[in-house]
Amino acid sequence: MDSLVVIKKFGYESALFENLELSFDNSSKIGIVGNNGVGKTTLLKLISQQITASGVSVVANPDIGYFDINYTLNKEYSFHDNCKLYSRYLQKDLIEEYVQKFAFNKHKNLKINKLSKGNLVKAHLIFLLSLEKSFYFWDEPFSNLDEKSKTVFKLILQEASFGFLLISHDFQMITSCCNKIYEIKNKTLIPVNNF
C-alpha cells in the first residue's frame, strides 16, 4: 500500500512545515536529516498519526512499528515477561534470532527499568522487529548503542524486506541504510542527492 503525506501548513506559534509532500511504500527506505529543532520527530508523529492537525493529510499504512526515545515496553516487567504478555503479536523465532544478534540473552530476564540505556534500546529494537511489521518509523535508534550493536542494526536495515523512515544524526548510518534521503530545510523536505 502506498502512503502519502501532504502538509499544507503545520505549526504551533509559527509554521513548522509548509507545502511538504512525501510518498512511500512498504519497500521504501527513507532517511530524514536536519538540524536540531527543525521538526524531524514531529514529522514522524504526524505521519504515524500520533499528532493530528488541520492542514495535514495522511494516507498511511496502518501496519507500522514506531521506535522513539520514550519506548513502549512495561518498565516493571522483564523483556521476557513483556514478550510473554504480547506473545500473540510477536514472532517467537524472530525474538530468539534478534536476542542472539544483539547479544541480549543475559539481559532478557532483567526488569526493563534495570537495563542500561544501550540495553534498553536493544530490548525495544528486538521487541519491535519481532512484531514483523511491514513498515517502521525509527527515531534515533542508534543512540546509546555500542558500535557492535550499531553494526548489527545497520545490517538488519540494509537487508530488511520491510520499509522504514529513519531519523538519525549519524549521516553515515543514514547513507548506508537508506535509498532516499531528505533534509528538513526551509519548512519542507529537500531531497539529498549524491550521498
C-alpha angles and dihedrals in degrees: 000000000000118000125209131192121191120179115183093177132340133171145111111235093354133011114285094179132021130179094354120161129176130171126186142157136208092281096051117114104193129177123200121199134174144132121293112281098021092114108262094142092040090054091053090049090051092048092047088046094238084128120039126191142160112265090038120101120186127179101178141162107261092211098085138134119212127204123187139144092272092063128196110238122108105257094207093061131064121251088254092053092047089054091050090049092053097031095128089063098043132080104231094203090053092050090056093043093052094041087058095043092051093041089236100138097107091050102047094092096050119099111260091240090058095056124104116247091259094049090045089058090047092051092053094044091051092046095049095044089051090058086070096215122179093231135024138195111212115192109190096326094165093062113115094005120129117239094260092053091046088055091047092051092044090055091048090054093045092052096037122131088199125080125238149181110223127196116191140146086217100092092182090059091046092052092047095050107033134071093197128036128190131186121211102230133149090008095300142071116274118192113241109221130191098030 
